[in-house]
């Protein structure tokens, strides 16, 4: 709705502006496209002729300052992402960022279950916690399990899996 309204306002403003003003705006915009097309990675490079054109346009038509902003598409995307982050930070209403911390009782329970049942891994403990009504992810369970070195067979020991 806002886009349609702004298009109508700009269409009406074009009807009342002079032909010379529209031609100068067209020259300005076409020159911007030319400068952006010839650029290499990094900051746009302006030649003397470019600067002279901008000065000439400004002296004839001071409103050209509103149009003479050279911005790369990546910069616009960066602005959009930053605005999106700021919006959701404001929307969340809290000063802290990220997920809420796992309660201490849950972390202690994960450690106790892991120590009491050394053969249980994160999937089994996760399932047992779900049965108790504690909803945490399996990755969270793995994060709070105490570290134990992997059990490796002794050299020369016969494995039961070989047949």
DRENTORKOL-3810 file (N, C-alpha, C; in nm, 4 decimals):
REM DRENTORKOL-3810
@n.u->0.0819; n.v->-0.1183; n.w->0.0000; ca.u->0.0000; ca.v->0.0000; ca.w->0.0000; c.u->0.0873; c.v->0.1260; c.w->0.0000
@n.u->0.1927; n.v->0.1242; n.w->0.0809; ca.u->0.2825; ca.v->0.2392; ca.w->0.0887; c.u->0.3560; c.v->0.2571; c.w->-0.0443
@n.u->0.3921; n.v->0.1457; n.w->-0.1079; ca.u->0.4639; ca.v->0.1536; ca.w->-0.2351; c.u->0.3751; c.v->0.2171; c.w->-0.3419
@n.u->0.2486; n.v->0.1764; n.w->-0.3446; ca.u->0.1554; ca.v->0.2328; ca.w->-0.4430; c.u->0.1351; c.v->0.3815; c.w->-0.4178
@n.u->0.1220; n.v->0.4180; n.w->-0.2903; ca.u->0.1036; ca.v->0.5588; ca.w->-0.2553; c.u->0.2249; c.v->0.6427; c.w->-0.2941
@n.u->0.3452; n.v->0.5905; n.w->-0.2667; ca.u->0.4661; ca.v->0.6657; ca.w->-0.3031; c.u->0.4808; c.v->0.6756; c.w->-0.4546
@n.u->0.4404; n.v->0.5717; n.w->-0.5275; ca.u->0.4459; ca.v->0.5780; ca.w->-0.6741; c.u->0.3498; c.v->0.6845; c.w->-0.7271
@n.u->0.2316; n.v->0.6928; n.w->-0.6679; ca.u->0.1363; ca.v->0.7947; ca.w->-0.7112; c.u->0.1873; c.v->0.9355; c.w->-0.6812
@n.u->0.2464; n.v->0.9543; n.w->-0.5645; ca.u->0.3005; ca.v->1.0861; ca.w->-0.5285; c.u->0.4130; c.v->1.1251; c.w->-0.6231
@n.u->0.5016; n.v->1.0313; n.w->-0.6536; ca.u->0.6115; ca.v->1.0636; ca.w->-0.7456; c.u->0.5594; c.v->1.0902; c.w->-0.8866
@n.u->0.4551; n.v->1.0168; n.w->-0.9281; ca.u->0.3965; ca.v->1.0411; ca.w->-1.0597; c.u->0.3360; c.v->1.1810; c.w->-1.0667
@n.u->0.2664; n.v->1.2210; n.w->-0.9605; ca.u->0.2094; ca.v->1.3552; ca.w->-0.9580; c.u->0.3177; c.v->1.4628; c.w->-0.9545
@n.u->0.4260; n.v->1.4364; n.w->-0.8817; ca.u->0.5341; ca.v->1.5352; ca.w->-0.8760; c.u->0.6020; c.v->1.5493; c.w->-1.0119
@n.u->0.6101; n.v->1.4393; n.w->-1.0894; ca.u->0.6668; ca.v->1.4482; ca.w->-1.2234; c.u->0.5796; c.v->1.5346; c.w->-1.3147
@n.u->0.4506; n.v->1.5317; n.w->-1.2952; ca.u->0.3595; ca.v->1.6102; ca.w->-1.3790; c.u->0.3800; c.v->1.7602; c.w->-1.3582
@n.u->0.4178; n.v->1.7990; n.w->-1.2372; ca.u->0.4304; ca.v->1.9411; ca.w->-1.2073; c.u->0.5735; c.v->1.9927; c.w->-1.2183
@n.u->0.6693; n.v->1.9040; n.w->-1.2330; ca.u->0.8075; ca.v->1.9489; ca.w->-1.2480; c.u->0.8342; c.v->1.9875; c.w->-1.3921
@n.u->0.9325; n.v->2.0715; n.w->-1.4087; ca.u->0.9650; ca.v->2.1167; ca.w->-1.5434; c.u->1.0422; c.v->2.0125; c.w->-1.6219
@n.u->1.0399; n.v->2.0287; n.w->-1.7523; ca.u->1.1100; ca.v->1.9355; ca.w->-1.8413; c.u->1.2611; c.v->1.9391; c.w->-1.8151
@n.u->1.3158; n.v->2.0543; n.w->-1.7876; ca.u->1.4602; ca.v->2.0679; ca.w->-1.7638; c.u->1.5013; c.v->1.9931; c.w->-1.6377
@n.u->1.4177; n.v->2.0007; n.w->-1.5349; ca.u->1.4475; ca.v->1.9308; ca.w->-1.4107; c.u->1.4516; c.v->1.7797; c.w->-1.4319
@n.u->1.3571; n.v->1.7296; n.w->-1.5095; ca.u->1.3555; ca.v->1.5856; ca.w->-1.5383; c.u->1.4763; c.v->1.5434; c.w->-1.6212
@n.u->1.5157; n.v->1.6274; n.w->-1.7169; ca.u->1.6325; ca.v->1.5956; ca.w->-1.7988; c.u->1.7598; c.v->1.5934; c.w->-1.7145
@n.u->1.7747; n.v->1.6901; n.w->-1.6238; ca.u->1.8925; ca.v->1.6919; ca.w->-1.5365; c.u->1.8960; c.v->1.5707; c.w->-1.4455
@n.u->1.7810; n.v->1.5318; n.w->-1.3943; ca.u->1.7766; ca.v->1.4119; ca.w->-1.3095; c.u->1.8139; c.v->1.2884; c.w->-1.3896
@n.u->1.7675; n.v->1.2811; n.w->-1.5136; ca.u->1.8016; ca.v->1.1683; ca.w->-1.5994; c.u->1.9516; c.v->1.1639; c.w->-1.6275
@n.u->2.0115; n.v->1.2789; n.w->-1.6544; ca.u->2.1569; ca.v->1.2845; ca.w->-1.6768; c.u->2.2308; c.v->1.2370; c.w->-1.5518
@n.u->2.1861; n.v->1.2838; n.w->-1.4365; ca.u->2.2510; ca.v->1.2460; ca.w->-1.3101; c.u->2.2439; c.v->1.0960; c.w->-1.2878
@n.u->2.1266; n.v->1.0391; n.w->-1.3049; ca.u->2.1105; ca.v->0.8960; ca.w->-1.2797; c.u->2.1875; c.v->0.8114; c.w->-1.3807
@n.u->2.1873; n.v->0.8517; n.w->-1.5062; ca.u->2.2630; ca.v->0.7769; ca.w->-1.6073; c.u->2.4129; c.v->0.7831; c.w->-1.5793
@n.u->2.4603; n.v->0.8983; n.w->-1.5334; ca.u->2.6028; ca.v->0.9098; ca.w->-1.5021; c.u->2.6389; c.v->0.8222; c.w->-1.3819
@n.u->2.5507; n.v->0.8152; n.w->-1.2844; ca.u->2.5750; ca.v->0.7263; ca.w->-1.1699; c.u->2.5878; c.v->0.5821; c.w->-1.2157
@n.u->2.5000; n.v->0.5385; n.w->-1.3028; ca.u->2.5058; ca.v->0.4009; ca.w->-1.3539; c.u->2.6367; c.v->0.3781; c.w->-1.4278
@n.u->2.6803; n.v->0.4761; n.w->-1.5065; ca.u->2.8070; ca.v->0.4640; ca.w->-1.5787; c.u->2.9244; c.v->0.4502; c.w->-1.4828
@n.u->2.9268; n.v->0.5313; n.w->-1.3780; ca.u->3.0361; ca.v->0.5250; ca.w->-1.2794; c.u->3.0355; c.v->0.3895; c.w->-1.2088
@n.u->2.9185; n.v->0.3415; n.w->-1.1719; ca.u->2.9119; ca.v->0.2127; ca.w->-1.1011; c.u->2.9482; c.v->0.0956; c.w->-1.1911
@n.u->2.9215; n.v->0.1058; n.w->-1.3199; ca.u->2.9552; ca.v->-0.0038; ca.w->-1.4124; c.u->3.1056; c.v->-0.0154; c.w->-1.4353
@n.u->3.1762; n.v->0.0963; n.w->-1.4341; ca.u->3.3195; ca.v->0.0903; ca.w->-1.4623; c.u->3.4029; c.v->0.0677; c.w->-1.3375
@n.u->3.3404; n.v->0.0559; n.w->-1.2243; ca.u->3.4170; ca.v->0.0423; ca.w->-1.0998; c.u->3.4774; c.v->-0.0965; c.w->-1.0858
@n.u->3.5847; n.v->-0.0998; n.w->-1.0137; ca.u->3.6493; ca.v->-0.2244; ca.w->-0.9757; c.u->3.6097; c.v->-0.2510; c.w->-0.8312
@n.u->3.6470; n.v->-0.3667; n.w->-0.7784; ca.u->3.6124; ca.v->-0.3918; ca.w->-0.6377; c.u->3.6685; c.v->-0.2824; c.w->-0.5477
@n.u->3.5899; n.v->-0.2426; n.w->-0.4515; ca.u->3.6318; ca.v->-0.1372; ca.w->-0.3600; c.u->3.5507; c.v->-0.0110; c.w->-0.3810
@n.u->3.6104; n.v->0.0988; n.w->-0.3472; ca.u->3.5428; ca.v->0.2277; ca.w->-0.3539; c.u->3.5299; c.v->0.2751; c.w->-0.4995
@n.u->3.4155; n.v->0.3346; n.w->-0.5383; ca.u->3.4020; ca.v->0.3836; ca.w->-0.6757; c.u->3.5054; c.v->0.4912; c.w->-0.7062
@n.u->3.5635; n.v->0.4817; n.w->-0.8237; ca.u->3.6683; ca.v->0.5762; ca.w->-0.8619; c.u->3.6074; c.v->0.6858; c.w->-0.9481
@n.u->3.6203; n.v->0.8096; n.w->-0.9049; ca.u->3.5696; ca.v->0.9238; ca.w->-0.9799; c.u->3.6854; c.v->0.9931; c.w->-1.0497
@n.u->3.6665; n.v->1.0227; n.w->-1.1790; ca.u->3.7666; ca.v->1.0953; ca.w->-1.2551; c.u->3.7379; c.v->1.2449; c.w->-1.2454
@n.u->3.8298; n.v->1.3262; n.w->-1.3018; ca.u->3.8088; ca.v->1.4715; ca.w->-1.3001; c.u->3.6816; c.v->1.5094; c.w->-1.3746
@n.u->3.6592; n.v->1.4433; n.w->-1.4858; ca.u->3.5393; ca.v->1.4741; ca.w->-1.5653; c.u->3.4123; c.v->1.4463; c.w->-1.4837
@n.u->3.4153; n.v->1.3384; n.w->-1.4038; ca.u->3.3001; ca.v->1.3071; ca.w->-1.3185; c.u->3.2766; c.v->1.4195; c.w->-1.2182
@n.u->3.3834; n.v->1.4619; n.w->-1.1553; ca.u->3.3704; ca.v->1.5679; ca.w->-1.0549; c.u->3.3219; c.v->1.6992; c.w->-1.1171
@n.u->3.3737; n.v->1.7314; n.w->-1.2359; ca.u->3.3285; ca.v->1.8520; ca.w->-1.3051; c.u->3.1796; c.v->1.8437; c.w->-1.3389
@n.u->3.1349; n.v->1.7264; n.w->-1.3822; ca.u->2.9935; ca.v->1.7095; ca.w->-1.4128; c.u->2.9083; c.v->1.7287; c.w->-1.2888
@n.u->2.9529; n.v->1.6724; n.w->-1.1748; ca.u->2.8762; ca.v->1.6865; ca.w->-1.0506; c.u->2.8695; c.v->1.8337; c.w->-1.0069
@n.u->2.9814; n.v->1.9053; n.w->-1.0193; ca.u->2.9832; ca.v->2.0467; ca.w->-0.9809; c.u->2.8911; c.v->2.1268; c.w->-1.0721
@n.u->2.8998; n.v->2.0997; n.w->-1.2023; ca.u->2.8145; ca.v->2.1695; ca.w->-1.2986; c.u->2.6664; c.v->2.1429; c.w->-1.2701
@n.u->2.6327; n.v->2.0159; n.w->-1.2446; ca.u->2.4935; ca.v->1.9816; ca.w->-1.2140; c.u->2.4462; c.v->2.0506; c.w->-1.0861
@n.u->2.5326; n.v->2.0559; n.w->-0.9866; ca.u->2.4939; ca.v->2.1187; ca.w->-0.8598; c.u->2.4698; c.v->2.2686; c.w->-0.8774
@n.u->2.5547; n.v->2.3335; n.w->-0.9592; ca.u->2.5381; ca.v->2.4782; ca.w->-0.9787; c.u->2.4093; c.v->2.5106; c.w->-1.0534
@n.u->2.3734; n.v->2.4258; n.w->-1.1477; ca.u->2.2504; ca.v->2.4492; ca.w->-1.2237; c.u->2.1281; c.v->2.4070; c.w->-1.1424
@n.u->2.1426; n.v->2.2934; n.w->-1.0737; ca.u->2.0271; ca.v->2.2289; ca.w->-1.0102; c.u->2.0679; c.v->2.1803; c.w->-0.8706
@n.u->2.0550; n.v->2.2621; n.w->-0.7662; ca.u->2.1016; ca.v->2.2258; ca.w->-0.6316; c.u->2.0311; c.v->2.1024; c.w->-0.5730
@n.u->1.9128; n.v->2.0686; n.w->-0.6204; ca.u->1.8444; ca.v->1.9483; ca.w->-0.5696; c.u->1.9159; c.v->1.8204; c.w->-0.6121
@n.u->2.0168; n.v->1.8321; n.w->-0.6964; ca.u->2.0909; ca.v->1.7146; ca.w->-0.7421; c.u->2.1610; c.v->1.6437; c.w->-0.6265
@n.u->2.1828; n.v->1.7149; n.w->-0.5147; ca.u->2.2474; ca.v->1.6508; ca.w->-0.3992; c.u->2.1659; c.v->1.5329; c.w->-0.3469
@n.u->2.0357; n.v->1.5391; n.w->-0.3636; ca.u->1.9514; ca.v->1.4292; ca.w->-0.3154; c.u->1.9676; c.v->1.3044; c.w->-0.4011
@n.u->2.0142; n.v->1.3208; n.w->-0.5220; ca.u->2.0258; ca.v->1.2086; ca.w->-0.6146; c.u->2.1699; c.v->1.1603; c.w->-0.6250
@n.u->2.2681; n.v->1.2447; n.w->-0.5935; ca.u->2.4083; ca.v->1.2146; ca.w->-0.6184; c.u->2.4734; c.v->1.1243; c.w->-0.5152
@n.u->2.4043; n.v->1.0279; n.w->-0.4640; ca.u->2.4628; ca.v->0.9362; ca.w->-0.3681; c.u->2.4986; c.v->0.8071; c.w->-0.4412
@n.u->2.6265; n.v->0.7730; n.w->-0.4429; ca.u->2.6701; ca.v->0.6488; ca.w->-0.5061; c.u->2.6803; c.v->0.5407; c.w->-0.3995
@n.u->2.5981; n.v->0.4394; n.w->-0.4131; ca.u->2.5952; ca.v->0.3315; ca.w->-0.3149; c.u->2.5974; c.v->0.1992; c.w->-0.3891
@n.u->2.6839; n.v->0.1087; n.w->-0.3444; ca.u->2.6891; ca.v->-0.0233; ca.w->-0.4046; c.u->2.5737; c.v->-0.1078; c.w->-0.3522
@n.u->2.5279; n.v->-0.2051; n.w->-0.4291; ca.u->2.4203; ca.v->-0.2924; ca.w->-0.3818; c.u->2.4572; c.v->-0.3661; c.w->-0.2524
@n.u->2.5835; n.v->-0.4019; n.w->-0.2371; ca.u->2.6259; ca.v->-0.4711; ca.w->-0.1143; c.u->2.6076; c.v->-0.3810; c.w->0.0077
@n.u->2.6282; n.v->-0.2503; n.w->-0.0096; ca.u->2.6096; ca.v->-0.1566; ca.w->0.1007; c.u->2.4629; c.v->-0.1486; c.w->0.1396
@n.u->2.3751; n.v->-0.1474; n.w->0.0403; ca.u->2.2315; ca.v->-0.1446; ca.w->0.0695; c.u->2.1903; c.v->-0.2708; c.w->0.1450
@n.u->2.2424; n.v->-0.3862; n.w->0.1023; ca.u->2.2125; ca.v->-0.5110; ca.w->0.1737; c.u->2.2656; c.v->-0.5063; c.w->0.3168
@n.u->2.3840; n.v->-0.4505; n.w->0.3350; ca.u->2.4411; ca.v->-0.4375; ca.w->0.4696; c.u->2.3541; c.v->-0.3488; c.w->0.5572
@n.u->2.3052; n.v->-0.2374; n.w->0.5023; ca.u->2.2157; ca.v->-0.1495; ca.w->0.5778; c.u->2.0878; c.v->-0.2237; c.w->0.6146
@n.u->2.0374; n.v->-0.3013; n.w->0.5211; ca.u->1.9128; ca.v->-0.3744; ca.w->0.5456; c.u->1.9325; c.v->-0.4762; c.w->0.6585
@n.u->2.0424; n.v->-0.5499; n.w->0.6531; ca.u->2.0683; ca.v->-0.6502; ca.w->0.7575; c.u->2.0861; c.v->-0.5849; c.w->0.8936
@n.u->2.1558; n.v->-0.4725; n.w->0.8973; ca.u->2.1766; ca.v->-0.4020; ca.w->1.0237; c.u->2.0439; c.v->-0.3521; c.w->1.0791
@n.u->1.9602; n.v->-0.2977; n.w->0.9925; ca.u->1.8284; ca.v->-0.2531; ca.w->1.0362; c.u->1.7430; c.v->-0.3676; c.w->1.0863
@n.u->1.7531; n.v->-0.4815; n.w->1.0190; ca.u->1.6774; ca.v->-0.6006; ca.w->1.0614; c.u->1.7215; c.v->-0.6459; c.w->1.2005
@n.u->1.8539; n.v->-0.6476; n.w->1.2230; ca.u->1.9043; ca.v->-0.6854; ca.w->1.3557; c.u->1.8575; c.v->-0.5875; c.w->1.4625
@n.u->1.8661; n.v->-0.4577; n.w->1.4319; ca.u->1.8225; ca.v->-0.3578; ca.w->1.5288; c.u->1.6727; c.v->-0.3715; c.w->1.5581
@n.u->1.5949; n.v->-0.3998; n.w->1.4537; ca.u->1.4512; ca.v->-0.4150; ca.w->1.4735; c.u->1.4227; c.v->-0.5321; c.w->1.5676
@n.u->1.4835; n.v->-0.6459; n.w->1.5454; ca.u->1.4536; ca.v->-0.7623; ca.w->1.6295; c.u->1.5117; c.v->-0.7474; c.w->1.7693
@n.u->1.6211; n.v->-0.6736; n.w->1.7822; ca.u->1.6739; ca.v->-0.6471; ca.w->1.9155; c.u->1.5753; c.v->-0.5590; c.w->1.9921
@n.u->1.5189; n.v->-0.4593; n.w->1.9236; ca.u->1.4183; ca.v->-0.3740; ca.w->1.9861; c.u->1.2922; c.v->-0.4537; c.w->2.0142
@n.u->1.2530; n.v->-0.5405; n.w->1.9204; ca.u->1.1298; ca.v->-0.6179; ca.w->1.9336; c.u->1.1392; c.v->-0.7149; c.w->2.0516
@n.u->1.2559; n.v->-0.7702; n.w->2.0753; ca.u->1.2701; ca.v->-0.8655; ca.w->2.1855; c.u->1.2552; c.v->-0.7959; c.w->2.3200
@n.u->1.2910; n.v->-0.6680; n.w->2.3265; ca.u->1.2700; ca.v->-0.5899; ca.w->2.4481; c.u->1.3695; c.v->-0.6160; c.w->2.5589
@n.u->1.4599; n.v->-0.7051; n.w->2.5383; ca.u->1.5563; ca.v->-0.7321; ca.w->2.6448; c.u->1.6948; c.v->-0.6898; c.w->2.5998
@n.u->1.7789; n.v->-0.6594; n.w->2.6949; ca.u->1.9142; ca.v->-0.6164; ca.w->2.6643; c.u->2.0050; c.v->-0.7309; c.w->2.6243
@n.u->1.9763; n.v->-0.8501; n.w->2.6740; ca.u->2.0646; ca.v->-0.9615; ca.w->2.6415; c.u->2.0278; c.v->-1.0185; c.w->2.5058
@n.u->2.1246; n.v->-1.0845; n.w->2.4454; ca.u->2.1030; ca.v->-1.1418; ca.w->2.3140; c.u->2.1125; c.v->-1.2935; c.w->2.3234
@n.u->2.0580; n.v->-1.3608; n.w->2.2256; ca.u->2.0696; ca.v->-1.5052; ca.w->2.2171; c.u->1.9609; c.v->-1.5779; c.w->2.2941
@n.u->1.9802; n.v->-1.7071; n.w->2.3055; ca.u->1.8823; ca.v->-1.7911; ca.w->2.3730; c.u->1.8937; c.v->-1.7770; c.w->2.5236
@n.u->1.7847; n.v->-1.8071; n.w->2.5945; ca.u->1.7938; ca.v->-1.8060; ca.w->2.7401; c.u->1.8813; c.v->-1.9212; c.w->2.7884
@n.u->1.9444; n.v->-1.9022; n.w->2.9019; ca.u->2.0325; ca.v->-2.0060; ca.w->2.9555; c.u->1.9518; c.v->-2.1254; c.w->3.0044
@n.u->2.0155; n.v->-2.2424; n.w->2.9998; ca.u->1.9537; ca.v->-2.3630; ca.w->3.0532; c.u->1.9581; c.v->-2.3544; c.w->3.2050
@n.u->1.8467; n.v->-2.3854; n.w->3.2715; ca.u->1.8453; ca.v->-2.3754; ca.w->3.4183; c.u->1.9527; c.v->-2.4634; c.w->3.4838
@n.u->2.0050; n.v->-2.4177; n.w->3.5954; ca.u->2.1101; ca.v->-2.4903; ca.w->3.6662; c.u->2.0647; c.v->-2.6306; c.w->3.7054
@n.u->1.9391; n.v->-2.6454; n.w->3.7481; ca.u->1.8893; ca.v->-2.7778; ca.w->3.7885; c.u->1.8974; c.v->-2.8758; c.w->3.6717
@n.u->1.8639; n.v->-2.8296; n.w->3.5523; ca.u->1.8692; ca.v->-2.9164; ca.w->3.4341; c.u->2.0131; c.v->-2.9534; c.w->3.4027
@n.u->2.1037; n.v->-2.8581; n.w->3.4107; ca.u->2.2446; ca.v->-2.8874; ca.w->3.3835; c.u->2.3003; c.v->-2.9887; c.w->3.4839
@n.u->2.2651; n.v->-2.9699; n.w->3.6116; ca.u->2.3117; ca.v->-3.0640; ca.w->3.7141; c.u->2.2543; c.v->-3.2032; c.w->3.6913
@n.u->2.1259; n.v->-3.2091; n.w->3.6514; ca.u->2.0626; ca.v->-3.3379; ca.w->3.6258; c.u->2.1291; c.v->-3.4097; c.w->3.5087
@n.u->2.1649; n.v->-3.3369; n.w->3.4051; ca.u->2.2344; ca.v->-3.3969; ca.w->3.2909; c.u->2.3672; c.v->-3.4561; c.w->3.3353
@n.u->2.4422; n.v->-3.3825; n.w->3.4170; ca.u->2.5716; ca.v->-3.4335; ca.w->3.4647; c.u->2.5548; c.v->-3.5569; c.w->3.5531
@n.u->2.4552; n.v->-3.5532; n.w->3.6430; ca.u->2.4323; ca.v->-3.6684; ca.w->3.7315; c.u->2.3940; c.v->-3.7917; c.w->3.6511
@n.u->2.3036; n.v->-3.7749; n.w->3.5537; ca.u->2.2606; ca.v->-3.8892; ca.w->3.4727; c.u->2.3769; c.v->-3.9454; c.w->3.3919
@n.u->2.4629; n.v->-3.8577; n.w->3.3410; ca.u->2.5756; ca.v->-3.9027; ca.w->3.2613; c.u->2.6773; c.v->-3.9780; c.w->3.3466
@n.u->2.7003; n.v->-3.9299; n.w->3.4694; ca.u->2.7965; ca.v->-3.9965; ca.w->3.5577; c.u->2.7403; c.v->-4.1291; c.w->3.6086
@n.u->2.6104; n.v->-4.1310; n.w->3.6406; ca.u->2.5487; ca.v->-4.2535; ca.w->3.6923; c.u->2.5358; c.v->-4.3606; c.w->3.5844
@n.u->2.5229; n.v->-4.3224; n.w->3.4603; ca.u->2.5063; ca.v->-4.4177; ca.w->3.3498; c.u->2.6115; c.v->-4.3881; c.w->3.2434
@n.u->2.7329; n.v->-4.4370; n.w->3.2596; ca.u->2.8425; ca.v->-4.3993; ca.w->3.1698; c.u->2.8237; c.v->-4.4463; c.w->3.0255
@n.u->2.7376; n.v->-4.5453; n.w->3.0016; ca.u->2.7176; ca.v->-4.5936; ca.w->2.8658; c.u->2.6116; c.v->-4.5139; c.w->2.7893
@n.u->2.5414; n.v->-4.4279; n.w->2.8585; ca.u->2.4385; ca.v->-4.3478; ca.w->2.7921; c.u->2.5042; c.v->-4.2282; c.w->2.7231
@n.u->2.4621; n.v->-4.2036; n.w->2.6035; ca.u->2.5086; ca.v->-4.0856; ca.w->2.5315; c.u->2.4042; c.v->-3.9752; c.w->2.5378
@n.u->2.4287; n.v->-3.8720; n.w->2.4625; ca.u->2.3375; ca.v->-3.7577; ca.w->2.4613; c.u->2.1972; c.v->-3.7943; c.w->2.4121
@n.u->2.1821; n.v->-3.8818; n.w->2.3097; ca.u->2.0463; ca.v->-3.9145; ca.w->2.2657; c.u->1.9635; c.v->-3.9829; c.w->2.3746
@n.u->2.0252; n.v->-4.0746; n.w->2.4495; ca.u->1.9514; ca.v->-4.1463; ca.w->2.5533; c.u->1.9131; c.v->-4.0526; c.w->2.6681
@n.u->2.0067; n.v->-3.9696; n.w->2.7115; ca.u->1.9773; ca.v->-3.8753; ca.w->2.8200; c.u->1.8721; c.v->-3.7753; c.w->2.7742
@n.u->1.8798; n.v->-3.7326; n.w->2.6499; ca.u->1.7794; ca.v->-3.6420; ca.w->2.5950; c.u->1.6405; c.v->-3.7061; c.w->2.6012
@n.u->1.6319; n.v->-3.8324; n.w->2.5623; ca.u->1.5038; ca.v->-3.9024; ca.w->2.5682; c.u->1.4507; c.v->-3.9143; c.w->2.7100
@n.u->1.5403; n.v->-3.9446; n.w->2.8046; ca.u->1.4974; ca.v->-3.9572; ca.w->2.9445; c.u->1.4493; c.v->-3.8223; c.w->2.9990
@n.u->1.5172; n.v->-3.7140; n.w->2.9606; ca.u->1.4729; ca.v->-3.5818; ca.w->3.0051; c.u->1.3357; c.v->-3.5469; c.w->2.9473
@n.u->1.3127; n.v->-3.5859; n.w->2.8219; ca.u->1.1811; ca.v->-3.5610; ca.w->2.7627; c.u->1.0719; c.v->-3.6391; c.w->2.8371
@n.u->1.1031; n.v->-3.7601; n.w->2.8804; ca.u->1.0059; ca.v->-3.8382; ca.w->2.9581; c.u->0.9735; c.v->-3.7698; c.w->3.0905
@n.u->1.0722; n.v->-3.6983; n.w->3.1442; ca.u->1.0505; ca.v->-3.6257; ca.w->3.2697; c.u->0.9815; c.v->-3.4907; c.w->3.2468
@n.u->0.9614; n.v->-3.4543; n.w->3.1205; ca.u->0.8954; ca.v->-3.3273; ca.w->3.0905; c.u->0.9908; c.v->-3.2104; c.w->3.0788
@n.u->1.1192; n.v->-3.2377; n.w->3.0700; ca.u->1.2197; ca.v->-3.1315; ca.w->3.0554; c.u->1.2559; c.v->-3.1233; c.w->2.9078
@n.u->1.2233; n.v->-3.0109; n.w->2.8461; ca.u->1.2445; ca.v->-2.9946; ca.w->2.7024; c.u->1.3741; c.v->-2.9176; c.w->2.6784
@n.u->1.4743; n.v->-2.9894; n.w->2.6328; ca.u->1.6012; ca.v->-2.9312; ca.w->2.5893; c.u->1.6425; c.v->-3.0066; c.w->2.4641
@n.u->1.7296; n.v->-2.9477; n.w->2.3849; ca.u->1.7741; ca.v->-3.0154; ca.w->2.2632; c.u->1.8838; c.v->-3.1160; c.w->2.2963
@n.u->1.9029; n.v->-3.2073; n.w->2.2021; ca.u->2.0063; ca.v->-3.3082; ca.w->2.2209; c.u->2.1447; c.v->-3.2436; c.w->2.2208
@n.u->2.1620; n.v->-3.1379; n.w->2.1430; ca.u->2.2908; ca.v->-3.0672; ca.w->2.1410; c.u->2.3197; c.v->-3.0033; c.w->2.2763
@n.u->2.2160; n.v->-2.9515; n.w->2.3418; ca.u->2.2338; ca.v->-2.8921; ca.w->2.4741; c.u->2.2759; c.v->-2.9986; c.w->2.5741
@n.u->2.2139; n.v->-3.1163; n.w->2.5647; ca.u->2.2515; ca.v->-3.2271; ca.w->2.6540; c.u->2.3979; c.v->-3.2622; c.w->2.6329
@n.u->2.4394; n.v->-3.2733; n.w->2.5067; ca.u->2.5793; ca.v->-3.3052; ca.w->2.4778; c.u->2.6753; c.v->-3.1993; c.w->2.5292
@n.u->2.6317; n.v->-3.0736; n.w->2.5277; ca.u->2.7168; ca.v->-2.9642; ca.w->2.5740; c.u->2.7422; c.v->-2.9728; c.w->2.7233
@n.u->2.6438; n.v->-3.0180; n.w->2.7995; ca.u->2.6577; ca.v->-3.0187; ca.w->2.9450; c.u->2.6985; c.v->-3.1539; c.w->3.0022
@n.u->2.7199; n.v->-3.2532; n.w->2.9159; ca.u->2.7704; ca.v->-3.3820; ca.w->2.9669; c.u->2.9179; c.v->-3.3675; c.w->3.0009
@n.u->2.9622; n.v->-3.4296; n.w->3.1088; ca.u->3.1057; ca.v->-3.4218; ca.w->3.1402; c.u->3.1872; c.v->-3.4941; c.w->3.0337
@n.u->3.3056; n.v->-3.4409; n.w->3.0075; ca.u->3.3901; ca.v->-3.4996; ca.w->2.9044; c.u->3.4521; c.v->-3.6282; c.w->2.9540
@n.u->3.4464; n.v->-3.7296; n.w->2.8677; ca.u->3.5129; ca.v->-3.8573; ca.w->2.8968; c.u->3.5900; c.v->-3.8986; c.w->2.7726
@n.u->3.7117; n.v->-3.9437; n.w->2.7903; ca.u->3.7864; ca.v->-3.9887; ca.w->2.6724; c.u->3.7172; c.v->-4.1096; c.w->2.6098
@n.u->3.7285; n.v->-4.1217; n.w->2.4788; ca.u->3.6664; ca.v->-4.2335; ca.w->2.4078; c.u->3.7336; c.v->-4.3638; c.w->2.4483
@n.u->3.6563; n.v->-4.4685; n.w->2.4604; ca.u->3.7082; ca.v->-4.6002; ca.w->2.4970; c.u->3.7606; c.v->-4.6648; c.w->2.3696
@n.u->3.8906; n.v->-4.6996; n.w->2.3720; ca.u->3.9520; ca.v->-4.7616; ca.w->2.2556; c.u->3.9943; c.v->-4.9029; c.w->2.2935
@n.u->3.9800; n.v->-4.9948; n.w->2.2006; ca.u->4.0229; ca.v->-5.1321; ca.w->2.2322; c.u->4.1742; c.v->-5.1400; c.w->2.2487
@n.u->4.2174; n.v->-5.2291; n.w->2.3347; ca.u->4.3606; ca.v->-5.2476; ca.w->2.3546; c.u->4.4228; c.v->-5.3117; c.w->2.2309
@n.u->4.5493; n.v->-5.2826; n.w->2.2058; ca.u->4.6137; ca.v->-5.3466; ca.w->2.0920; c.u->4.6185; c.v->-5.4983; c.w->2.1141
@n.u->4.5804; n.v->-5.5715; n.w->2.0111; ca.u->4.5820; ca.v->-5.7164; ca.w->2.0198; c.u->4.4525; c.v->-5.7758; c.w->2.0734
@n.u->4.3581; n.v->-5.6935; n.w->2.1174; ca.u->4.2304; ca.v->-5.7450; ca.w->2.1693; c.u->4.1429; c.v->-5.7857; c.w->2.0502
@n.u->4.0662; n.v->-5.8886; n.w->2.0697; ca.u->3.9785; ca.v->-5.9407; ca.w->1.9656; c.u->3.8445; c.v->-5.8693; c.w->1.9763
@n.u->3.7979; n.v->-5.8185; n.w->1.8638; ca.u->3.6689; ca.v->-5.7489; ca.w->1.8623; c.u->3.5581; c.v->-5.8483; c.w->1.8327
@n.u->3.4439; n.v->-5.8275; n.w->1.8951; ca.u->3.3301; ca.v->-5.9174; ca.w->1.8737; c.u->3.2624; c.v->-5.8894; c.w->1.7413
@n.u->3.2862; n.v->-5.7745; n.w->1.6820; ca.u->3.2170; ca.v->-5.7342; ca.w->1.5614; c.u->3.2739; c.v->-5.8013; c.w->1.4363
@n.u->3.3917; n.v->-5.8590; n.w->1.4446; ca.u->3.4528; ca.v->-5.9209; ca.w->1.3258; c.u->3.3956; c.v->-6.0602; c.w->1.3063
@n.u->3.3473; n.v->-6.0844; n.w->1.1888; ca.u->3.2969; ca.v->-6.2194; ca.w->1.1559; c.u->3.3367; c.v->-6.2556; c.w->1.0161
END
